[in-house]
Amino acid sequence: MELFINDRLDAAYNLALEETMTREHERDFLMLWRNANAVIVGRNQNTAAEIDAEKIKQYGTAVVRRSTGGGAVYHDVGNVNYSIAVSGRHVEHGSFADYARPIVSALRSMGVDAVFSGRNDILVDGCKISGSARAVLGKRTLFHGTLLFDCDMTILQEVLIPDPEKIRSKGIKSVRARVMNLSELFPGMTTEEFIEKFSAALRSEVSGCVLAPLPEKMCAAAEALAQSKYRTWEWNYGTNLEYSFSKSLRFPSGRVGVDFNIRNNVIRDLRFSGDFFGLYPAEELAALIDGTSLDPERLRPRLAELDIGRWISGLTPDDLLRLFM
């Protein structure tokens, strides 16, 4: 088995590289990698119902959907991710524990009392340090997970808590667990030092595991996939799940609220409410916006075409866009 260390911190690229390597690299491999500040959403989730959009914007957090199921997780440079890909379609019950075995063994060789628990977690002293997920991509199986080493728990808790009054979703919800950082067990150790020691432990614990450079051909293909898939609104936010959305903001001219449904990623049944003034009924404005994609790159130019102040005095297209986000 080959061991790769991926130094890129771009979440979209890293997930694209993971998929590309899983589908196209001929040999089994294990890869360690990190993301800069990002929320990674499960394949079957409604992204809007998993994140606090205001905090996401405040912290400059990337939002990227992955190819595997499970719940949304927060990544930063203090979180170490591992990917394991093998030939064949391994979907047997219990294979999570089989895949996690080298991770657990390497941690235990470093003095960490790690145990695999439940469906897909690794625990230390009853606290979660790793969650994992699995998917079949082509003729190969991908198993990947997180290792919390020195993750910013404050940001983690803020960006992953949406306002339940704003979004009523039928998507699969994340399950929150009590978590801890491995850095508590390695005082003074940096994340980079941990990766070095952990990779050495993997090579020692996994038979035939050798460190190898990432194939340039795979890196180039991953960049193309990141651009066409993992950096697009359709992949990261789009969903075939129906859900409803409500939001209200106060502007100098009064409070304005929106309520609408999302079906096939477009706005439906839009309604305005509030103590605002307008020359024309707000229902007319709602009818003009109804049927527009929620993608900001499509919604923004649609709103810019409209003289919003005719229906809601004092409001600009950018003001209105904030209500939909």
Secondary structure, 3 states (H helix, E strand, C coil): CEEEEECCCCHHHHHHHHHHHHHHCCCCEEEEECCCCEEEECCCCCHHHCCCHHHHHHHCCEEEECCCCCCCEEECCCEEEEEEEEECCCCCCCHHHHHHHHHHHHHHHCCCCEEEECCCEEEECCEEEEEEEEEEECCEEEEEEEEECCCCHHHHHHHCCCCCCCEEECCCCCCCCCECCHHHCCCCCCHHHHHHHHHHHHHHHCCCCEECCCCHHHHHHHHHHHHHHHCCHHHHCCCCCCEEEEEEEEECCEEEEEEEEEECCEEEEEEEEECCCCCCCHHHHHHHHCCCECCHHHHHHHHHCCCHHHCCCCCCHHHHHHHHC
